[in-house]
Amino acid sequence: FQVKSENRKTIWNTDEVPEGSEFDDTWDPREKPEYEIFFKQYVGTEDVFFGMTGKDPSTACCEDIVIKIKLPETKYSDITLDIQEKVLDLRTPKKKLLLHLPYPVNSKEGRACFLSDKEILEVTLRVSRKFDFTNSS
């Protein structure tokens, strides 16, 4: 039997606990809102006509994640939004969404817009990726 942690009383090493698990509250009775995830990619003529940058339509080549969350009967002032590197945490008086993101994001470069006529919160997050042969721009 070997303990990984420096503190022998801890059960898990901090690397083993997923980011955002501290927000997960299974006893919270609020309903989970409907949402959709889209991936946004910036392409130029060198991509479309010549294929010079090597981008393809897959999510691996996308620069932004756009999340559209339906929040009926919600005011802008009632929304609390917290973005971490891999977690989106949204709270309103009636709804709660804890979303583990498909890619790490730069939480400081994100933006959110509440479309009150459609009752949709649109969150755009910049994907933070290491540069490799696929993501060179």
ZICORZI-V931958 format. One record per residue. SS is DSSP state (H for helix, E for strand, C for the rest). OMEGA is omega in radians with two decimals (999 if undefined). NEAR is the number of other ideal C-beta (glycine too) atoms within 12 Angstrom. Layout:
SS&OMEGA&NEAR / SS&OMEGA&NEAR
This chain:
C&-3.09&4 / C&3.13&6 / C&-3.11&12 / C&-3.03&14 / C&3.07&15 / C&3.10&9 / C&-3.03&11 / C&3.14&10 / C&3.14&8 / C&-3.12&14 / C&-3.09&12 / C&2.96&14 / C&-3.09&13 / H&3.10&15 / H&-3.10&10 / H&-3.11&12 / C&-3.11&14 / C&3.11&18 / C&3.12&24 / C&-3.12&23 / H&3.10&18 / H&3.12&14 / H&-3.04&25 / C&-3.13&19 / C&-3.07&15 / C&-3.11&11 / C&-3.14&7 / C&-3.06&18 / C&-3.09&11 / C&-3.11&21 / E&3.08&18 / C&-3.12&21 / C&3.04&28 / C&3.12&17 / E&3.07&25 / E&3.10&17 / E&3.09&27 / E&3.09&19 / E&-3.08&25 / E&-3.12&22 / C&3.10&25 / C&3.13&18 / C&3.08&21 / C&-3.14&14 / H&3.12&10 / H&3.09&14 / H&-3.02&19 / H&-3.02&15 / C&-3.02&10 / C&-3.11&12 / C&-3.03&15 / C&-3.06&14 / C&3.12&21 / C&3.10&18 / C&3.04&25 / C&-3.08&17 / C&-3.09&14 / C&3.11&13 / H&3.13&23 / H&-3.13&20 / H&-3.11&27 / C&-3.12&29 / C&-3.07&25 / E&2.96&28 / E&3.09&36 / E&-3.13&30 / E&3.11&36 / E&-3.06&27 / E&3.13&35 / E&-3.12&25 / C&3.14&37 / C&3.12&17 / C&-3.13&14 / C&3.04&30 / C&3.12&15 / H&-3.10&17 / H&-3.13&10 / H&-3.04&20 / C&3.00&29 / E&-3.07&22 / E&3.11&33 / E&-3.13&23 / E&3.01&33 / C&-3.10&26 / C&-3.08&23 / C&-3.03&25 / E&2.96&28 / E&3.14&37 / E&-3.12&30 / E&3.13&33 / E&2.96&26 / C&3.12&29 / C&-3.09&18 / C&-3.04&22 / E&3.09&29 / E&3.11&30 / E&3.01&38 / E&-3.03&30 / E&3.04&30 / E&-3.02&22 / C&-3.10&34 / C&3.11&20 / C&3.04&27 / C&-3.13&21 / E&3.03&34 / E&-3.02&22 / E&-3.12&26 / E&-3.09&12 / E&-3.13&18 / E&3.06&26 / E&3.14&21 / E&-3.14&26 / E&3.11&19 / E&3.11&25 / E&-3.00&17 / C&3.14&18 / C&3.11&6 / C&-3.09&15 / C&-3.13&24 / E&2.99&25 / E&3.14&36 / E&-3.11&29 / E&3.12&37 / E&-3.08&26 / E&3.11&36 / E&3.12&26 / E&3.08&31 / C&-3.10&23 / C&2.99&23 / C&3.13&12 / C&3.08&9 / C&-3.09&11 / C&3.13&14 / C&-3.06&18 / C&-3.09&23 / C&-3.14&14 / C&999&20
